[in-house]
């Protein structure tokens, strides 16, 4: 699975996550899926409130989540998945991330701020145990 993310979207995620740290930042990603190739093209990154206000886990604000999905539909875009930051751990799904990954069609972006440069990866999670890294291309 190839996912295309515009540089401006990536930089906005990093900026927002740094402002939110040490609390985990979170949001949704929307865009288009090429029916012929299955490639995903991220067109919109949403920044939602982490209602847990936690450094180790997140919950999306339901009202903001509903509004974001409504906006995506109005623009003819698909919900591609979600994203969250790991302020002090690597860019890989935690056991909790795997347990809460209910939609096997979704892409799960994890932005690590741990260490020097930020690291963003996208994952496909199936049945909480089958985790594979997706081919994320920032352009």
Backbone torsions as a table, in degrees:
resi	resn	phi	psi	omega
1	UNK	NA	123.5	176.7
2	UNK	-103.1	132.2	177.4
3	UNK	-123.5	129.9	179.5
4	UNK	-105.3	128.0	178.6
5	UNK	-127.2	129.1	178.5
6	UNK	-69.5	145.5	-179.2
7	UNK	-55.1	-40.4	-178.3
8	UNK	-62.9	-35.7	176.9
9	UNK	-66.4	-44.4	177.6
10	UNK	-60.5	-47.8	-178.3
11	UNK	-64.1	-36.1	177.4
12	UNK	-65.6	-39.5	177.7
13	UNK	-62.7	-45.9	-179.5
14	UNK	-62.3	-46.7	-179.1
15	UNK	-59.8	-48.2	-178.1
16	UNK	-65.3	-42.1	-179.7
17	UNK	-64.8	-37.4	177.9
18	UNK	-66.7	-37.6	178.9
19	UNK	-68.1	-32.5	-176.7
20	UNK	-83.5	-27.0	-177.5
21	UNK	-54.4	144.4	11.5
22	UNK	-86.7	4.2	175.8
23	UNK	-74.7	141.6	175.7
24	UNK	-65.0	133.9	175.8
25	UNK	-92.4	158.3	-178.2
26	UNK	-158.6	163.6	178.3
27	UNK	178.4	-169.5	179.9
28	UNK	-117.5	158.6	175.1
29	UNK	-125.9	136.2	-179.2
30	UNK	-131.4	159.0	179.2
31	UNK	171.6	-144.2	-176.0
32	UNK	-126.1	152.3	175.2
33	UNK	-117.2	124.7	176.6
34	UNK	-74.6	112.9	-175.7
35	UNK	-62.1	-31.9	-177.1
36	UNK	-74.2	-40.3	-174.8
37	UNK	-106.6	-18.9	-176.1
38	UNK	81.5	-0.4	180.0
39	UNK	-67.3	145.4	177.9
40	UNK	-106.6	139.7	178.7
41	UNK	-122.8	110.4	-179.0
42	UNK	-75.6	124.0	179.3
43	UNK	-110.0	-21.8	-173.5
44	UNK	-147.8	131.3	174.2
45	UNK	-113.6	126.1	178.2
46	UNK	-104.2	138.5	177.6
47	UNK	-107.4	111.9	-176.6
48	UNK	-111.5	161.9	179.8
49	UNK	-77.6	132.4	172.4
50	UNK	-82.3	100.7	-175.6
51	UNK	-69.1	-14.3	175.7
52	UNK	-79.7	-21.8	-176.7
53	UNK	47.6	46.5	-174.6
54	UNK	-113.8	153.1	175.8
55	UNK	-86.5	-7.0	-173.4
56	UNK	-125.8	-9.5	176.9
57	UNK	-158.4	171.2	-176.9
58	UNK	-144.0	155.8	168.0
59	UNK	-136.0	132.4	179.1
60	UNK	-74.5	141.0	175.7
61	UNK	-66.7	120.5	-175.0
62	UNK	-60.3	-39.6	179.9
63	UNK	-66.0	-42.8	178.3
64	UNK	-65.8	-38.6	179.4
65	UNK	-62.4	-46.2	178.8
66	UNK	-61.1	-44.6	-179.7
67	UNK	-63.2	-39.3	179.8
68	UNK	-65.1	-44.2	179.6
69	UNK	-65.3	-38.9	177.3
70	UNK	-61.9	-43.3	178.2
71	UNK	-63.7	-42.0	178.0
72	UNK	-59.2	-48.4	-178.7
73	UNK	-61.4	-40.4	-180.0
74	UNK	-62.8	-30.3	-179.9
75	UNK	-92.1	2.1	179.7
76	UNK	73.7	24.1	-179.2
77	UNK	-104.0	160.6	177.9
78	UNK	-102.1	150.9	170.6
79	UNK	-77.4	117.1	-177.0
80	UNK	-94.1	-22.5	-179.1
81	UNK	158.2	-156.4	179.0
82	UNK	-135.8	172.7	179.1
83	UNK	-143.4	153.4	171.5
84	UNK	-154.8	163.6	-178.8
85	UNK	-102.5	154.8	169.7
86	UNK	-118.2	94.0	-176.1
87	UNK	-61.6	-29.5	-174.2
88	UNK	-134.6	22.1	178.3
89	UNK	-143.4	165.7	-176.2
90	UNK	-65.7	167.5	179.2
91	UNK	-84.6	73.7	174.8
92	UNK	-152.2	151.3	-176.7
93	UNK	-65.1	132.2	173.1
94	UNK	-77.0	172.3	176.9
95	UNK	-60.8	-38.7	177.6
96	UNK	-65.6	-41.5	177.7
97	UNK	-57.5	-43.7	-179.8
98	UNK	-65.6	-43.0	-178.2
99	UNK	-63.2	-33.7	-176.5
100	UNK	-93.6	2.8	-179.5
101	UNK	-84.8	88.4	-174.2
102	UNK	-86.7	-23.7	-173.2
103	UNK	-106.8	107.3	-177.5
104	UNK	-71.9	-10.7	176.8
105	UNK	-85.6	-15.8	-175.6
106	UNK	-80.4	152.3	169.3
107	UNK	-98.9	137.7	-179.4
108	UNK	-113.9	104.7	179.9
109	UNK	-87.2	134.4	175.8
110	UNK	-128.3	120.8	-178.8
111	UNK	-104.8	112.6	178.2
112	UNK	-92.4	132.4	173.5
113	UNK	-106.0	7.0	-177.3
114	UNK	-71.2	125.8	179.5
115	UNK	87.7	-150.9	-175.1
116	UNK	-75.0	-88.6	-176.4
117	UNK	-80.0	144.0	175.6
118	UNK	-65.2	149.0	178.4
119	UNK	-128.8	124.2	178.3
120	UNK	-116.0	126.6	174.9
121	UNK	-129.3	157.5	175.6
122	UNK	-121.2	141.6	-176.0
123	UNK	-129.4	147.6	169.4
124	UNK	-103.6	126.6	-178.7
125	UNK	-124.1	122.8	-178.1
126	UNK	-120.9	124.7	175.7
127	UNK	54.0	33.0	174.5
128	UNK	65.2	-8.4	-176.2
129	UNK	-119.4	-29.9	-177.9
130	UNK	-93.0	101.8	-177.7
131	UNK	-115.1	126.5	176.4
132	UNK	-132.9	143.3	178.7
133	UNK	-78.3	135.5	177.8
134	UNK	-93.2	159.4	-179.7
135	UNK	-84.1	90.4	-178.8
136	UNK	-90.9	123.5	-179.2
137	UNK	-119.2	116.0	178.7
138	UNK	-93.5	124.4	-174.9
139	UNK	-129.1	NA	NA
